[in-house]
Amino acid sequence: RKALADELLLGRLADGEKVLVDIDQNDEIVLKFNVQKAVKKLESMINEGIKNLKLYDRIIQSLAIMYYDINNLKKSLELLLQIEDNILTSNSVKFKITGLYYLSRNYRSKKNYSKSLDYNSKALDYLISQESMFYLGELLLEQAELMSLEGLRQEALQSCDRAISIFEITNKNFQKSQAFTFKNKITNI
């Protein structure tokens, strides 16, 4: 219910739209909705003017994630950079980590691996300082992939092992198998 409430709060549903909640073959919850209508709704909310800065940042971030999901990487990065200072100074673990994660993903898509790794490292450092596991396994696996792309094989293997441990602890079997597959790929290079 929390995930659905977050999706509704962040404007992923336009007025009168429906959301389909399903479970995929990996036992992950999947929400399906009309992305184009949701994007238009969020854009109209921004154009109407929002007085609450925190809400404005959340809407911009949500919109950036949707643009990333529909492969409009330029617009996604543009929006994230617009609120980057607020992401970096936020006390909200979810807002900060989600923002840093998508900044990292955007730069990775642009093949700017060092910048991507920088945002990834900031997210990991913050999670560790907050003793939070939110996105920790995903960020460690991403770090392993980025380090491998940068030619840092040993460091990539270490990050991969850490990701596997986190996925084991959090019982995320699909992600754990992805990490093992990637580890085998690095090992066989």
Protein Blocks (a to p, Z undefined) as FASTA:
>chain_A
ZZmmmmmmnopacehiacdddddfkopacddddfklmmmmmmmmmmnopablklmmmmmm
mmmmmmmmnopaklmmmmmmmmmmmmmmpcbfklmmmmmmmmmmmmmmnopaklmmmmmm
mmmmmmmmnopaehklmmmmmmmmmmmmnopaklmmmmmmmmmmmmmmnopaklmmmmmm
mmmmmmmZZ
